[in-house]
């Protein structure tokens, strides 16, 4: 028995054939036109497009959680942003960067798109 079956999922537009997705222990173990195995929970995607989780893959962990620590970029330009960061970068310590980066990654994990919501 599977934990979850997602039925009638569109995996890549303009795909016309729909697929079922079988999940066991949080892992996709089957993707095929029709899964015969029973599941504890079933969802019907009704032909909707199903994608992998969308995550922020471009993160500057050295700058994470520094809002308010440096002068604000009043003009909003890239050039002023670079100038402000250059001024602040000279004040950073390895410990400070490590602590902020760890806190930022923890927040992403806790609030990420893969988090299961308990209702």
C-alpha positions in Angstrom: 0.0 0.0 0.0 1.3 3.5 -0.9 1.1 6.5 1.3 -0.2 8.7 -1.4 -1.3 8.5 -5.0 -1.8 11.7 -7.1 -4.0 10.8 -10.0 -4.5 12.4 -13.4 -1.4 14.7 -13.3 -0.1 16.6 -16.3 3.7 16.4 -16.0 4.9 18.4 -19.0 2.8 20.7 -21.2 1.6 20.1 -23.9 1.4 16.5 -22.7 -2.0 14.9 -23.5 -1.6 11.7 -21.5 -2.2 12.1 -17.8 -0.1 10.2 -15.2 -0.4 8.9 -11.7 2.3 9.5 -9.1 2.9 7.0 -6.3 4.5 8.3 -3.1 5.9 6.1 -0.3 7.8 7.5 2.7 8.0 11.0 1.0 9.6 9.6 -2.2 8.1 9.3 -5.6 8.3 5.6 -6.4 6.2 5.4 -9.5 5.1 7.7 -12.3 3.0 6.0 -14.9 -0.3 6.3 -16.7 -2.3 4.3 -14.1 -1.2 3.0 -10.7 -3.1 0.0 -9.5 -1.8 -0.1 -6.0 -4.0 1.2 -3.2 -3.0 4.2 -1.2 -3.8 5.6 2.2 -4.6 8.9 0.6 -5.5 9.8 -3.0 -5.6 13.1 -4.7 -7.0 13.9 -8.1 -5.0 16.5 -10.0 -7.8 16.7 -12.5 -5.4 17.3 -15.4 -3.5 20.1 -13.7 0.2 20.6 -14.3 2.3 19.1 -11.5 5.9 20.4 -10.9 8.7 19.7 -8.5 8.7 22.1 -5.5 9.6 25.6 -6.4 12.5 26.8 -4.3 14.8 29.8 -4.1 18.0 28.5 -5.7 19.9 31.8 -5.7 20.5 32.8 -2.2 23.3 35.2 -1.0 23.8 33.7 2.5 26.5 36.2 3.3 24.0 39.0 3.0 21.1 37.2 4.6 19.3 39.0 7.4 21.3 42.2 7.2 18.4 44.6 6.6 18.8 47.6 8.9 22.4 46.8 9.7 23.8 48.8 6.8 22.8 52.1 5.3 19.7 51.7 3.1 20.0 51.9 -0.6 18.1 55.1 -1.0 18.3 55.3 -4.8 17.4 51.6 -5.3 20.1 51.3 -7.9 22.4 48.4 -8.3 25.4 50.7 -8.1 24.4 52.1 -4.7 23.6 48.6 -3.5 27.1 47.5 -4.4 28.6 50.5 -2.7 26.5 50.0 0.5 27.4 46.3 0.7 31.1 47.0 0.1 31.1 49.4 3.0 29.3 46.9 5.3 31.3 43.9 4.1 34.5 45.2 5.7 32.7 45.0 9.1 31.7 41.3 8.8 33.2 38.5 10.9 33.1 34.8 10.0 31.0 34.1 13.1 28.5 36.7 12.1 28.1 35.4 8.6 27.8 31.8 9.9 25.1 32.7 12.4 23.0 34.7 9.9 23.4 32.1 7.2 22.4 29.3 9.6 19.3 31.3 10.6 18.4 32.0 7.0 18.7 28.4 5.9 16.7 27.3 9.0 13.9 29.7 8.0 13.8 28.4 4.5 13.5 24.8 5.7 10.9 25.7 8.3 8.8 27.8 5.9 9.7 26.2 2.6 7.3 24.8 0.1 8.0 21.3 1.1 6.6 21.8 4.6 3.6 19.7 5.4 0.8 21.7 6.9 -1.0 20.3 9.9 -4.7 21.1 9.9 
